[in-house]
Amino acid sequence: MFKSKLLGKILIGIGLVAALSACETTQNGGNRRKVQLDDSVVTAKVKEALAKDPTLQKYDIQVQTVSGKVVLRGRVDSINDVYRAAEVVNRVEGVQFLLNDLSEK
């Protein structure tokens, strides 16, 4: 009888440990995930950032976003402007990947 009570307590303890560790994993996994913004919101934020930049605001840069992946298309005056656009866009919240398809005129 003593052995069966002890075995029961051990099994309950193991069950509690397993349940608590599963909860902890779920909570930590949720904290590590980035919040994914709607693509239209990301596109608007990218366009706004490009429009606010004194170097880039003069260009007609097309922005397309699919699942957080941003594509820039258009023509700029120099390779430095291509790099500048990448710097600006990569700072925008919600941009998970950038394909910079800008080219020099």
N, C-alpha and C positions, 0 to 999 in steps of 0.2 A: 504494500500500500504506500509506503514511504517513497519507493522508487517511482511509482506511477505519478504521484503528486509532483515529485521533483522533475520528472520528464515533462509533465504538463506545463510547469512553470518555465522550463527551458524552451519549450516550443512556443509558448506565448512570447517570451523574450525575443526569440529569433524573429517571430512574426512582426513584433513592434519595431525592431531594428530595420527589418526589410521595408516596412511601410514608411518609416521616417526617412530612410535614405532615398526612397523613390520620390517623396515629396520634395526633398532638398534638391534633387537633380532637376525636377521640373521647374522649381523656382529659379535656380541658377541658369538653366537654359533659357528661360524667359527673359532674364536680365541681360544676357549676352546678345540677344537678337536686336538688330537695329530696327527702328520703326520705318516701315516702308511707306513712303508718301505716294499719293496718287500721281500718276504720270503727268497729268495736266498741271498739277501743282508744281512738280519739279520743273516742267517746261517753263512755266510762268516765272519761277524763281531764277532760272538760268537766263531767260530773256531780260529780266529786270537787272540782274548782275552785269550782263553785257552792256546794257543801255546806260548803266551808271558809271561804267569805266570810261574815263576820258579818251583813252587810246582806241577803244573798240566801238564806241557808240556811233561812229560814222559809217560803220560797215553794215551791210545787209546780211546778217548771219542767220541761216535757218537752223532751228533747233527741233529735234524730234526725240521723244523719250518713250521707250518701251521697257517696262518692268525695271525702271530705275537706271536703264542704260541710255545714255545721252549721246546723240550723234549731232555734230556740228558740220554744216556745209556752207560754203560760200568762198568768196575771194577777199583777201586782205593784201595790204601793200608789201608786207615783209614777213620773213620767217619769224622775226621777233614778235610780230602780232599773232602769229599762229601759236607760239609758246605762251604769250600773254593770255590768250583766250583759254588755253588749257589750265593755266594757273587760276584764273577767275572761276571757271566752271567747277574745278575740283574742290573749291571751297564751299560750294552750294550744298546745303542740306538736302539729302535724298538722292544725290548723284552717287550711284554705286559703281559705275563704269563709264568711261568717256572714250568715244571714237571721234577723234579730231580729224575731220576730213576737209579742213580748210586748206586753201592753196593760195600761193602768191599770184598777184595779177601779172 
